[in-house]
Amino acid sequence: MLACDVSGGVLKSAPSAAFFKDLGTRCPNLRRLHLSKADLTAPLPASIEFLSLSESSLSPSALSAFLFDAGEGQAVTSRLRELELVSVKLRRGAMAALPASVERLRIRNTELPTESFEGLAQSNATVSRLKEIDLSDSTTLTDVDIDNMISAWPCITTLKLNGCFNTRFLELPLFLRIVENLGQAGKLEILEVNDVPFTHENIYYMYVYLHRSLRRLSVARCLLHACGLIVHNMPNLRSLDISGCSTVYLMGPTAQPLEELDANDMSLTDRDISIICQNHGVTLRRLGIAGCRMTKDGAAQIASALTNLRSLDISGCPALNDADFMVFASLGETLRFLNLSTTKVSNETVDLLKVALPNCEIVH
């Protein structure tokens, strides 16, 4: 007989077909299920809230939104909140059977054939609770896969495509359909596309369709040349990561205020720092400029202008000396994190900063 840890509600197994027989009866408190090398066809217990599959196959019958409980004589609504698929074979209709209760979907290195969406009703998008789709690090992901996902669930608030370096939006009409669907829904607040080879056309149409809803955009290590235009054209944007982009950070005085800015590994100069302080002095809470070429003048501007700063990363900035670092002591009321690693700061200066910044974690 198969054992089940009902106290923890967690079961890990590489099951045979017999594993799923009466699983709900044997494990009535099962909440998390991790399966590997499984052929999932039988309906899962309605009690499961987190399901992780790897090197498995998934049939729509396993993801029935409503299951019939013979003991109670009634339908039971699925409680599934998170679904993770890693190297999973999706059978016909599998994605269409995704319960409306799912809030977070994580898929990696899993082919998303069109037939897996077969049977998906248009009304599903409006009743679905799905908020986040994470397709990061999927090296086999195609433009068509993303189009299928967004066509099915355009009302998501978070989309992550980090590390999908083989995904190239070269067919502009297809990319337009993706961002237009997201734009019409008007819900997308967080978009992460780090290391995705975006073109200037991709960024332009992001402005056109997503400028009203986006609050966080991460385009680290994308080949961009006009980062300032991102902020200028997205009035509701509050968090931006342009680390490693092939550009300098420049924007005009009409740029929108940010709360978080990561511009690491971009060799920013004092002029760039001045523009950042000018545009975001009151609102900026987190600033990452690791590897910059800032001198004491830039450091002084940060200390005087960014009065609400809570996190500062200036690791790997070679031009600063001990006296330059001490200007950050003036941020004692707000600063909670300071990264000085790979700089010329001495242990004595770090000790002085710890006294001046008692509530700040200092990394050196």
KEKE-3310 file (N, C-alpha, C; in steps of 0.2 Angstrom, whole numbers, plus 5000, padded with zeros to 4 digits):
npx = (5004:5003:5011:5006:5010:5001:5001:5010:5005:5012:5019:5031:5035:5039:5028:5019:5005:4996:4997:4989:4976:4962:4969:4965:4957:4966:4975:4969:4972:4982:4992:5003:5011:5024:5030:5039:5043:5030:5015:5002:4985:4974:4961:4967:4967:4956:4961:4974:4985:4997:5006:5019:5027:5039:5048:5037:5021:5006:4988:4972:4962:4968:4967:4955:4943:4932:4929:4921:4915:4912:4909:4904:4894:4894:4900:4917:4926:4942:4957:4969:4983:4996:5005:5018:5028:5040:5050:5039:5027:5014:4998:4984:4973:4977:4982:4970:4963:4966:4963:4952:4956:4970:4983:4997:5008:5021:5032:5045:5056:5047:5037:5024:5012:5000:4988:4987:4980:4968:4950:4949:4939:4933:4928:4935:4946:4941:4936:4946:4959:4972:4987:5001:5012:5026:5039:5053:5070:5067:5074:5069:5058:5046:5040:5027:5023:5022:5013:5001:5000:4997:4986:4977:4977:4976:4974:4984:4994:5008:5022:5035:5050:5063:5080:5076:5084:5084:5072:5066:5058:5055:5045:5035:5021:5016:5022:5016:5002:5003:5007:4997:4985:4989:4989:4975:4969:4974:4980:4993:5007:5020:5034:5046:5060:5074:5089:5083:5083:5078:5072:5073:5061:5052:5053:5047:5034:5030:5029:5018:5007:5008:5010:5001:4999:5010:5021:5033:5048:5059:5074:5086:5103:5098:5098:5098:5096:5091:5087:5082:5070:5061:5057:5052:5041:5032:5022:5017:5027:5037:5048:5063:5074:5089:5101:5117:5114:5117:5121:5121:5114:5103:5091:5078:5072:5058:5056:5047:5045:5055:5054:5063:5078:5089:5104:5116:5133:5135:5144:5142:5143:5147:5139:5128:5124:5120:5109:5100:5098:5092:5080:5074:5075:5067:5059:5066:5069:5077:5093:5104:5120:5131:5148:5150:5157:5158:5163:5169:5161:5149:5145:5143:5132:5122:5121:5116:5104:5096:5086:5077:5082:5084:5091:5107:5118:5134:5145:5160:5164:5177:5183:5181:5187:5191:5187:5177:5167:5162:5152:5140:5135:5126:5114:5108:5095:5087:5093:5095:5102:5118:5130:5146:5156:5170:5177:5188:5186:5191:5193:5192:5185:5173:5169:5167:5156:5146:5144:5138:5128:5117:5106:5108:5113:5128:5138:5154)
npy = (4994:5011:5024:5040:5056:5064:5073:5083:5086:5085:5076:5067:5058:5046:5040:5025:5019:5014:5022:5033:5029:5031:5041:5053:5049:5042:5051:5064:5077:5082:5094:5099:5093:5084:5077:5066:5059:5054:5048:5057:5055:5052:5060:5073:5074:5086:5094:5098:5111:5115:5110:5101:5096:5086:5080:5072:5067:5076:5075:5082:5077:5076:5088:5093:5105:5104:5091:5076:5071:5056:5052:5063:5066:5076:5090:5096:5110:5114:5117:5121:5131:5135:5130:5120:5116:5106:5101:5094:5084:5089:5084:5083:5097:5099:5112:5119:5114:5119:5123:5136:5141:5142:5153:5155:5151:5141:5137:5128:5123:5116:5110:5119:5115:5119:5111:5108:5118:5116:5117:5127:5139:5155:5162:5158:5166:5177:5173:5166:5166:5168:5176:5177:5172:5163:5160:5159:5155:5145:5138:5133:5140:5148:5161:5159:5150:5159:5168:5159:5157:5170:5174:5165:5169:5184:5193:5193:5199:5198:5194:5184:5182:5179:5175:5168:5166:5162:5166:5175:5189:5191:5191:5203:5206:5195:5198:5210:5206:5200:5210:5218:5211:5210:5224:5228:5221:5227:5224:5220:5223:5220:5216:5205:5203:5199:5197:5193:5195:5208:5220:5237:5239:5231:5237:5249:5246:5241:5253:5258:5250:5245:5256:5261:5252:5246:5244:5239:5236:5225:5224:5219:5218:5218:5223:5238:5255:5267:5270:5280:5284:5274:5277:5290:5287:5279:5282:5277:5269:5262:5255:5250:5240:5241:5235:5232:5235:5241:5255:5272:5280:5291:5304:5316:5331:5329:5316:5302:5300:5287:5273:5263:5259:5250:5250:5243:5239:5247:5258:5271:5289:5304:5313:5306:5301:5313:5316:5306:5309:5322:5318:5309:5312:5313:5302:5290:5274:5263:5260:5254:5254:5247:5245:5257:5273:5283:5297:5307:5318:5313:5304:5313:5320:5310:5308:5320:5322:5311:5308:5299:5287:5269:5258:5255:5251:5251:5243:5238:5250:5259:5272:5278:5284:5282:5294:5298:5289:5291:5301:5295:5294:5303:5298:5292:5291:5284:5274:5257:5247:5244:5242:5239:5231:5225:5237:5251:5253:5254:5244:5252:5263:5257:5252:5265:5269:5260:5264:5277:5273:5264:5256:5250:5237:5233:5228:5222)
npz = (5000:4996:5005:5013:5018:5027:5037:5034:5021:5009:4996:4987:4973:4960:4951:4947:4936:4945:4956:4957:4960:4969:4976:4982:4992:5000:5003:5010:5014:5005:4999:4991:4977:4969:4955:4945:4929:4926:4919:4917:4919:4926:4936:4947:4965:4972:4983:4981:4980:4975:4961:4953:4939:4931:4917:4912:4906:4902:4903:4898:4906:4919:4924:4928:4930:4939:4950:4954:4969:4976:4988:4994:4985:4976:4966:4967:4968:4961:4970:4965:4964:4960:4946:4939:4926:4919:4906:4900:4892:4883:4881:4869:4871:4884:4890:4888:4898:4910:4926:4932:4944:4945:4948:4946:4934:4929:4916:4909:4896:4889:4876:4868:4860:4847:4848:4861:4867:4862:4862:4871:4878:4874:4884:4895:4898:4905:4917:4923:4936:4933:4935:4934:4922:4919:4909:4909:4905:4895:4883:4871:4868:4857:4846:4842:4853:4863:4858:4858:4872:4877:4869:4875:4889:4891:4901:4911:4925:4926:4916:4912:4904:4905:4900:4889:4876:4864:4858:4846:4841:4827:4817:4814:4813:4821:4834:4836:4838:4850:4859:4857:4861:4875:4878:4875:4885:4896:4909:4912:4922:4926:4917:4912:4903:4902:4894:4882:4864:4859:4847:4841:4835:4843:4856:4853:4850:4861:4869:4863:4865:4879:4887:4897:4907:4912:4926:4930:4922:4915:4906:4905:4898:4885:4868:4868:4863:4867:4881:4889:4883:4886:4899:4897:4889:4896:4907:4919:4924:4937:4941:4934:4925:4917:4916:4910:4896:4880:4880:4886:4900:4898:4898:4896:4904:4906:4910:4918:4936:4944:4956:4958:4951:4941:4934:4931:4927:4916:4915:4919:4920:4930:4924:4920:4932:4938:4930:4933:4947:4945:4939:4947:4961:4972:4972:4971:4977:4977:4970:4958:4952:4949:4944:4939:4933:4941:4950:4965:4964:4958:4968:4979:4974:4974:4988:4992:4984:4983:4994:4999:4998:4999:4996:4989:4977:4973:4969:4963:4958:4953:4955:4967:4983:5001:5008:4999:5000:5013:5012:5011:5023:5026:5023:5033:5039:5030:5022:5020:5014:5008:4995:4994:4988:4980:4979:4983:4996:5013:5028:5039:5036:5032:5045:5051:5043:5047:5060:5057:5050:5057:5055:5043:5031:5026:5013:5009)
capx = (5000:5006:5010:5005:5012:4995:5002:5013:5002:5017:5020:5035:5035:5039:5023:5016:4998:4992:4998:4983:4970:4960:4974:4961:4954:4971:4978:4964:4975:4987:4992:5009:5013:5030:5030:5044:5042:5024:5010:4996:4979:4968:4960:4970:4963:4954:4964:4981:4986:5004:5008:5025:5029:5045:5049:5031:5016:5000:4982:4967:4958:4971:4967:4948:4941:4927:4929:4915:4917:4907:4907:4899:4889:4894:4906:4922:4930:4949:4960:4975:4985:5002:5007:5025:5029:5047:5051:5033:5024:5007:4993:4979:4968:4980:4982:4964:4959:4969:4958:4952:4959:4977:4986:5004:5010:5028:5034:5052:5058:5041:5034:5017:5009:4993:4983:4986:4975:4961:4944:4949:4933:4935:4926:4940:4951:4938:4934:4953:4962:4979:4990:5008:5015:5034:5042:5060:5075:5065:5078:5065:5052:5045:5036:5021:5021:5020:5006:4996:4999:4994:4979:4973:4976:4978:4973:4989:4998:5015:5025:5042:5053:5070:5084:5074:5088:5082:5066:5067:5052:5057:5039:5032:5014:5015:5023:5010:4996:5005:5007:4990:4981:4990:4987:4968:4967:4976:4982:5000:5010:5027:5037:5054:5063:5081:5093:5079:5086:5073:5074:5070:5053:5049:5052:5043:5027:5029:5027:5012:5002:5008:5012:4997:4998:5017:5024:5040:5050:5066:5076:5094:5107:5095:5102:5094:5101:5088:5084:5078:5063:5057:5054:5048:5035:5028:5020:5016:5032:5040:5054:5066:5081:5092:5108:5121:5112:5123:5119:5122:5107:5101:5084:5076:5069:5051:5055:5043:5049:5055:5056:5068:5082:5095:5108:5123:5138:5134:5149:5139:5148:5144:5134:5122:5121:5117:5102:5096:5096:5087:5073:5071:5078:5062:5055:5070:5070:5083:5098:5110:5124:5138:5153:5150:5163:5156:5169:5167:5155:5143:5143:5140:5125:5117:5120:5112:5098:5091:5084:5073:5085:5084:5096:5112:5123:5140:5150:5164:5166:5184:5186:5180:5191:5188:5183:5171:5162:5159:5146:5134:5133:5121:5108:5107:5088:5083:5097:5095:5107:5124:5135:5153:5161:5175:5179:5194:5185:5195:5189:5191:5179:5167:5167:5164:5149:5142:5142:5134:5122:5116:5101:5110:5117:5134:5142:5160)
capy = (5000:5017:5028:5047:5060:5068:5079:5089:5087:5085:5069:5067:5052:5044:5035:5020:5021:5012:5027:5038:5026:5033:5045:5058:5045:5040:5057:5069:5083:5083:5101:5100:5086:5084:5071:5065:5053:5052:5049:5060:5055:5052:5066:5074:5076:5093:5097:5100:5118:5116:5104:5102:5090:5086:5074:5069:5069:5078:5074:5086:5073:5076:5095:5094:5110:5101:5084:5073:5067:5051:5052:5069:5066:5083:5092:5099:5115:5113:5122:5122:5138:5135:5124:5121:5111:5106:5096:5090:5083:5091:5081:5087:5099:5100:5118:5121:5111:5123:5126:5144:5143:5143:5160:5156:5146:5141:5132:5128:5118:5112:5112:5121:5114:5122:5107:5108:5123:5115:5117:5133:5144:5162:5165:5156:5172:5182:5169:5164:5169:5167:5182:5177:5167:5163:5155:5160:5150:5140:5139:5130:5144:5151:5167:5156:5148:5165:5170:5155:5158:5177:5173:5161:5172:5191:5197:5192:5205:5197:5190:5183:5178:5180:5170:5165:5170:5159:5168:5181:5192:5194:5192:5209:5205:5191:5202:5215:5203:5198:5216:5221:5207:5212:5231:5228:5218:5233:5222:5219:5227:5217:5212:5204:5200:5200:5193:5192:5199:5213:5225:5243:5239:5228:5241:5254:5244:5240:5259:5260:5246:5244:5261:5263:5247:5243:5247:5237:5233:5223:5223:5219:5214:5218:5227:5244:5261:5273:5268:5286:5284:5270:5280:5295:5285:5274:5287:5273:5265:5264:5251:5249:5237:5241:5233:5228:5237:5244:5262:5276:5281:5298:5306:5323:5333:5327:5309:5301:5298:5280:5271:5258:5259:5246:5252:5240:5237:5252:5263:5277:5294:5309:5316:5301:5301:5320:5316:5302:5313:5327:5316:5304:5313:5312:5296:5284:5270:5258:5262:5249:5257:5243:5245:5264:5277:5289:5300:5310:5322:5309:5302:5319:5321:5304:5309:5326:5323:5305:5308:5293:5281:5264:5253:5258:5246:5254:5238:5238:5257:5260:5279:5281:5282:5282:5300:5299:5284:5294:5306:5292:5294:5308:5295:5287:5290:5280:5269:5251:5242:5248:5237:5242:5226:5226:5244:5253:5255:5251:5241:5257:5267:5252:5253:5272:5269:5256:5268:5282:5270:5258:5252:5248:5232:5235:5223:5225)
capz = (5000:4996:5010:5012:5024:5028:5042:5030:5015:5004:4993:4982:4970:4953:4951:4942:4935:4951:4961:4957:4961:4976:4979:4986:4998:5004:5005:5009:5015:5001:4996:4987:4974:4965:4951:4940:4925:4927:4914:4921:4915:4931:4939:4953:4971:4972:4988:4979:4978:4971:4957:4950:4935:4927:4912:4912:4901:4905:4899:4901:4912:4925:4926:4927:4935:4944:4951:4957:4975:4977:4996:4996:4980:4973:4962:4971:4965:4961:4974:4962:4963:4956:4942:4937:4921:4917:4901:4900:4885:4884:4876:4866:4876:4891:4892:4889:4904:4916:4931:4933:4951:4945:4949:4944:4929:4927:4911:4906:4891:4887:4870:4869:4853:4847:4849:4868:4868:4858:4867:4876:4877:4875:4891:4900:4900:4909:4923:4925:4941:4932:4936:4932:4917:4919:4904:4909:4904:4891:4877:4865:4867:4851:4846:4842:4859:4867:4856:4860:4879:4878:4866:4880:4895:4890:4907:4916:4927:4926:4911:4913:4898:4906:4898:4883:4872:4857:4856:4842:4838:4820:4813:4817:4814:4827:4840:4837:4840:4857:4863:4856:4866:4882:4879:4876:4892:4901:4915:4913:4926:4926:4911:4912:4896:4902:4889:4876:4859:4857:4842:4842:4834:4848:4861:4851:4850:4869:4871:4860:4868:4886:4891:4902:4912:4914:4932:4931:4916:4916:4899:4906:4893:4879:4864:4867:4862:4869:4887:4892:4880:4890:4905:4894:4885:4900:4912:4925:4926:4943:4942:4927:4925:4910:4917:4904:4890:4876:4879:4892:4903:4897:4897:4896:4910:4906:4911:4924:4941:4946:4963:4957:4944:4941:4928:4933:4921:4910:4915:4920:4922:4934:4920:4920:4939:4939:4927:4937:4953:4943:4937:4952:4967:4978:4972:4970:4983:4975:4964:4957:4947:4950:4939:4936:4933:4946:4955:4971:4962:4958:4975:4983:4971:4976:4995:4993:4981:4984:5001:5001:4995:5004:4994:4985:4975:4969:4969:4957:4955:4954:4956:4974:4989:5008:5009:4995:5003:5019:5010:5011:5030:5027:5021:5039:5041:5025:5019:5023:5011:5004:4993:4992:4987:4974:4978:4987:5003:5018:5034:5044:5033:5033:5052:5052:5040:5051:5066:5055:5047:5061:5052:5036:5030:5022:5010:5006)
cpx = (5004:5005:5009:5006:5006:4996:5005:5010:5006:5019:5025:5036:5036:5034:5022:5008:4994:4992:4992:4977:4968:4965:4971:4959:4960:4975:4974:4967:4981:4987:4997:5010:5018:5030:5035:5042:5036:5019:5003:4990:4973:4967:4964:4965:4962:4958:4971:4981:4992:5005:5014:5027:5035:5046:5043:5027:5009:4994:4977:4963:4961:4970:4959:4946:4937:4928:4923:4917:4911:4905:4902:4894:4888:4900:4910:4926:4938:4952:4967:4977:4991:5003:5014:5026:5036:5048:5045:5030:5016:5003:4988:4974:4971:4980:4975:4960:4962:4964:4958:4955:4966:4979:4993:5005:5017:5030:5041:5053:5052:5038:5026:5013:5002:4987:4982:4981:4968:4956:4944:4944:4936:4933:4930:4944:4947:4937:4941:4956:4970:4982:4997:5009:5023:5036:5050:5064:5072:5068:5074:5059:5052:5040:5028:5018:5019:5014:5000:4995:4995:4987:4974:4972:4979:4978:4978:4992:5005:5017:5032:5045:5061:5074:5082:5078:5087:5076:5067:5060:5053:5051:5035:5025:5012:5016:5018:5004:4997:5004:5000:4985:4982:4988:4979:4965:4968:4978:4989:5004:5018:5029:5044:5056:5071:5084:5089:5082:5081:5076:5071:5063:5049:5048:5047:5035:5025:5026:5020:5006:5002:5010:5008:4997:5005:5019:5031:5042:5058:5069:5084:5097:5103:5099:5098:5099:5097:5084:5080:5071:5059:5053:5049:5041:5030:5027:5019:5021:5036:5047:5057:5073:5084:5100:5111:5118:5117:5121:5121:5115:5107:5094:5083:5073:5061:5050:5051:5048:5049:5056:5062:5072:5088:5098:5115:5126:5136:5139:5147:5144:5144:5139:5127:5119:5117:5109:5098:5094:5091:5080:5070:5073:5073:5060:5059:5071:5076:5087:5103:5114:5131:5142:5153:5157:5162:5162:5165:5161:5149:5140:5140:5133:5120:5116:5115:5105:5093:5090:5080:5076:5086:5089:5100:5117:5128:5146:5154:5165:5173:5187:5185:5185:5187:5184:5177:5165:5158:5153:5140:5131:5127:5114:5106:5100:5084:5087:5097:5100:5112:5129:5141:5158:5164:5176:5185:5192:5189:5190:5188:5185:5173:5164:5164:5157:5144:5139:5137:5128:5120:5111:5102:5114:5122:5138:5148:5165)
cpy = (5006:5022:5036:5051:5065:5074:5085:5090:5087:5078:5070:5059:5051:5039:5030:5022:5019:5018:5032:5035:5027:5037:5050:5055:5044:5046:5063:5076:5085:5090:5102:5093:5087:5077:5071:5059:5050:5053:5051:5060:5055:5058:5067:5076:5084:5097:5100:5107:5120:5110:5105:5095:5091:5079:5069:5070:5071:5078:5079:5083:5074:5083:5097:5100:5108:5094:5081:5069:5062:5050:5057:5069:5073:5085:5096:5104:5114:5119:5124:5129:5139:5129:5125:5115:5112:5100:5091:5089:5084:5088:5085:5090:5101:5107:5121:5119:5114:5125:5133:5146:5144:5151:5161:5150:5147:5136:5133:5122:5113:5114:5114:5121:5117:5118:5106:5113:5122:5114:5123:5138:5151:5165:5163:5162:5177:5179:5167:5169:5170:5174:5182:5171:5168:5158:5156:5154:5144:5142:5136:5135:5148:5157:5164:5153:5154:5168:5166:5156:5165:5177:5170:5165:5179:5195:5196:5199:5205:5192:5190:5179:5178:5174:5166:5168:5167:5162:5175:5183:5195:5195:5197:5208:5201:5194:5207:5212:5202:5204:5219:5218:5209:5219:5231:5226:5224:5231:5221:5224:5226:5214:5212:5200:5201:5195:5191:5197:5203:5217:5231:5243:5236:5233:5247:5252:5242:5247:5260:5256:5245:5250:5263:5259:5246:5248:5245:5234:5231:5220:5222:5215:5214:5223:5234:5250:5268:5272:5274:5286:5280:5273:5286:5293:5280:5278:5283:5269:5267:5260:5249:5246:5237:5239:5230:5230:5241:5251:5265:5278:5289:5299:5313:5324:5331:5319:5308:5298:5290:5279:5266:5258:5255:5247:5249:5239:5241:5258:5270:5282:5299:5312:5312:5301:5308:5320:5312:5305:5318:5324:5312:5305:5312:5305:5290:5281:5266:5260:5257:5252:5253:5244:5252:5267:5283:5291:5303:5314:5319:5306:5307:5320:5316:5306:5315:5326:5317:5304:5303:5287:5275:5259:5256:5252:5250:5250:5239:5245:5259:5267:5282:5279:5283:5288:5301:5294:5287:5299:5302:5291:5298:5304:5290:5286:5285:5274:5263:5245:5246:5242:5240:5237:5227:5233:5245:5255:5251:5248:5247:5261:5263:5253:5260:5272:5265:5260:5274:5279:5264:5254:5249:5242:5234:5229:5226:5219)
cpz = (5000:5002:5009:5018:5024:5032:5038:5024:5009:5002:4987:4979:4963:4952:4945:4941:4941:4957:4962:4959:4969:4980:4984:4992:5003:5007:5005:5011:5011:4998:4991:4984:4969:4961:4946:4936:4926:4920:4917:4917:4920:4934:4946:4959:4971:4978:4986:4977:4974:4967:4953:4946:4931:4923:4913:4906:4905:4900:4902:4906:4918:4928:4926:4933:4940:4944:4955:4963:4977:4984:4997:4991:4977:4970:4967:4967:4966:4965:4971:4961:4959:4952:4938:4932:4918:4912:4901:4893:4887:4879:4874:4871:4883:4894:4893:4895:4910:4920:4931:4939:4950:4944:4946:4940:4927:4922:4909:4902:4890:4881:4871:4862:4853:4849:4857:4871:4865:4863:4872:4874:4878:4881:4897:4903:4905:4916:4926:4930:4939:4931:4933:4927:4917:4915:4904:4908:4899:4884:4871:4864:4860:4851:4846:4849:4864:4865:4858:4868:4880:4875:4871:4886:4894:4896:4913:4918:4927:4920:4912:4907:4899:4904:4892:4877:4864:4854:4853:4839:4832:4816:4817:4818:4820:4834:4841:4840:4848:4861:4863:4861:4873:4883:4879:4882:4897:4908:4917:4916:4926:4920:4912:4906:4896:4897:4883:4870:4856:4852:4844:4841:4839:4854:4859:4852:4857:4871:4869:4864:4875:4890:4897:4908:4916:4920:4933:4924:4917:4909:4900:4901:4887:4875:4863:4867:4865:4876:4890:4889:4883:4895:4902:4892:4890:4907:4919:4928:4932:4944:4935:4929:4918:4911:4911:4897:4886:4875:4886:4894:4903:4896:4898:4903:4911:4908:4918:4929:4943:4953:4963:4951:4945:4934:4929:4926:4915:4910:4915:4922:4927:4931:4921:4927:4940:4936:4931:4944:4951:4942:4943:4959:4973:4978:4973:4977:4983:4969:4964:4951:4948:4943:4935:4936:4937:4950:4961:4970:4962:4964:4979:4980:4974:4984:4996:4990:4982:4991:5003:4999:5001:5002:4988:4983:4970:4969:4963:4954:4957:4956:4963:4979:4995:5009:5005:4997:5009:5018:5011:5018:5031:5026:5027:5040:5036:5023:5023:5020:5007:5002:4990:4990:4980:4973:4982:4994:5008:5024:5039:5042:5034:5040:5054:5049:5044:5057:5063:5052:5051:5059:5045:5035:5025:5020:5007:5005)
residu = (MET:LEU:ALA:CYS:ASP:VAL:SER:GLY:GLY:VAL:LEU:LYS:SER:ALA:PRO:SER:ALA:ALA:PHE:PHE:LYS:ASP:LEU:GLY:THR:ARG:CYS:PRO:ASN:LEU:ARG:ARG:LEU:HIS:LEU:SER:LYS:ALA:ASP:LEU:THR:ALA:PRO:LEU:PRO:ALA:SER:ILE:GLU:PHE:LEU:SER:LEU:SER:GLU:SER:SER:LEU:SER:PRO:SER:ALA:LEU:SER:ALA:PHE:LEU:PHE:ASP:ALA:GLY:GLU:GLY:GLN:ALA:VAL:THR:SER:ARG:LEU:ARG:GLU:LEU:GLU:LEU:VAL:SER:VAL:LYS:LEU:ARG:ARG:GLY:ALA:MET:ALA:ALA:LEU:PRO:ALA:SER:VAL:GLU:ARG:LEU:ARG:ILE:ARG:ASN:THR:GLU:LEU:PRO:THR:GLU:SER:PHE:GLU:GLY:LEU:ALA:GLN:SER:ASN:ALA:THR:VAL:SER:ARG:LEU:LYS:GLU:ILE:ASP:LEU:SER:ASP:SER:THR:THR:LEU:THR:ASP:VAL:ASP:ILE:ASP:ASN:MET:ILE:SER:ALA:TRP:PRO:CYS:ILE:THR:THR:LEU:LYS:LEU:ASN:GLY:CYS:PHE:ASN:THR:ARG:PHE:LEU:GLU:LEU:PRO:LEU:PHE:LEU:ARG:ILE:VAL:GLU:ASN:LEU:GLY:GLN:ALA:GLY:LYS:LEU:GLU:ILE:LEU:GLU:VAL:ASN:ASP:VAL:PRO:PHE:THR:HIS:GLU:ASN:ILE:TYR:TYR:MET:TYR:VAL:TYR:LEU:HIS:ARG:SER:LEU:ARG:ARG:LEU:SER:VAL:ALA:ARG:CYS:LEU:LEU:HIS:ALA:CYS:GLY:LEU:ILE:VAL:HIS:ASN:MET:PRO:ASN:LEU:ARG:SER:LEU:ASP:ILE:SER:GLY:CYS:SER:THR:VAL:TYR:LEU:MET:GLY:PRO:THR:ALA:GLN:PRO:LEU:GLU:GLU:LEU:ASP:ALA:ASN:ASP:MET:SER:LEU:THR:ASP:ARG:ASP:ILE:SER:ILE:ILE:CYS:GLN:ASN:HIS:GLY:VAL:THR:LEU:ARG:ARG:LEU:GLY:ILE:ALA:GLY:CYS:ARG:MET:THR:LYS:ASP:GLY:ALA:ALA:GLN:ILE:ALA:SER:ALA:LEU:THR:ASN:LEU:ARG:SER:LEU:ASP:ILE:SER:GLY:CYS:PRO:ALA:LEU:ASN:ASP:ALA:ASP:PHE:MET:VAL:PHE:ALA:SER:LEU:GLY:GLU:THR:LEU:ARG:PHE:LEU:ASN:LEU:SER:THR:THR:LYS:VAL:SER:ASN:GLU:THR:VAL:ASP:LEU:LEU:LYS:VAL:ALA:LEU:PRO:ASN:CYS:GLU:ILE:VAL:HIS)
# end
